Every structure is written in C-alpha cells, then in structure tokens.
C-alpha cells in the first residue's frame, strides 16, 4: 500500500513530532519547510520560543511517528520518501509493508 502526503500533511507531522517531544499541543508549534541544494529538505520549528532545525531524516521520522501514533501503522513497516517538484511542492510517498 502507498500513502501520499502533501506539504500540509508533512507540516502537520512535524508539528505533532515536536509537540510530543516538548509535551505541548501541536497548535503551539510553527513549522517552515525549506529545500536546500546541499542539505536537502529541512524544517525550522518554533515552539515555546525555542527554535529547532530538523534535517531530512528527522522529517522522515516525524512522518513515521505521525502514522504510528495517529493511524496505528507499524513504524518499522514504513518507507518514507520525501520529494520536491515545482508543481506539487514538498511531498512524501510512504510505502507500507506488511509482515
């Protein structure tokens, strides 16, 4: 099975990921996704006055945590691929593997 995320889904995943780490509500997290030629896809977050920067692997982890915590997917059965296109912006394609 394949699950597709648009940019807003990725932002929501990062908000939830940071909120879980900081023990706050996801609504208290601001996220700015960026594409860097040398660093790939990154995210800057602001929560409770603290700025954090996430690298591509962190964002992939955030998507997996979101799918596990909110939709009961098994994190080890997910393969998350981030991509960017002019037409669709940042997207994620998630392959879900069964046992």
N, C-alpha and C positions, 0 to 999 in steps of 0.2 A: 504494500500500500504506500502511496505517496501523499504527503500533506504539503500544501503550498502556503507560505506566509508572505504577505505583502509587507511594506515598510512599517505600517502601523502595528501589525502583529509583532514584528521584531522589537519595536519600541516598547510595546506592552510587556513583552517577555523580559526586557532589560529592567523595566520599572519593577516588575514583580521580583526579579532576581535581587536587585539592590534592596528592595523593601524587606525581603526575607533576611538578608544579611544584616541590615540596620535595625530590624524589628520595628518597622514603621509601616504605614499604609502606602500602597503603590501610588496613590494620588499625590503623595509628598515627594515624588521623585520626578525630576525633569531629565530628559534624555535628548542628546543631539548626536545623530549618526553621521559619520563622515567617511569619505573614501579617500585614502591617501595612496599615491602611486607606489611608495616604498613600504608602507606599513599595512596596506590592505584596508579592510573595513574596521573602523574603530567607533567607540562611543564615548562621549563625555557625559557624565551624570552629575547632577546637583541634588543633594539630599541633606536637609538639616544644615545647610550652609557649608557642607563638605563637597568638594569636587573629587570625582574619581574618573579615571580613564580606563576603559576596557579595550582589550585587543580582540582580534577576530576570534580567537579560541574562547575567550570569556563570553562573547556574544553567542557563540555556538552552545556553550554551556548553559547560558541563560534560556535559550530556546528549549533545550532538553529539560531543564528544571521546570519550566512552564508546562510543557507537555506532560511531564510526570506528575506534578503536583495538582494541576487543574483538570487533566484529562486521563489520568491513570495509565499513561503509556509507561513502558519499562525503559528507563534511560539507556540501558546497555543495548537495547534493540533499535536505537535511533542512529541514523547517519544524517547529520545536518550539513548542508552545503549552502553557503552564502554566495550571492551573485549581485552584480550591478549591471543595469542596462539603462540607456538614455530613456527608453520608452516606459519601463516599469520601476525605475529607481532601484533601491535595495530590496532583494527578495531572499527567501530561504526555501529550499526544496528539502523536505525531510523524508527520507526513506525509512519505513517502519518494517523491521524484520521480525518474524515470529520465531519461536524456539526451533 
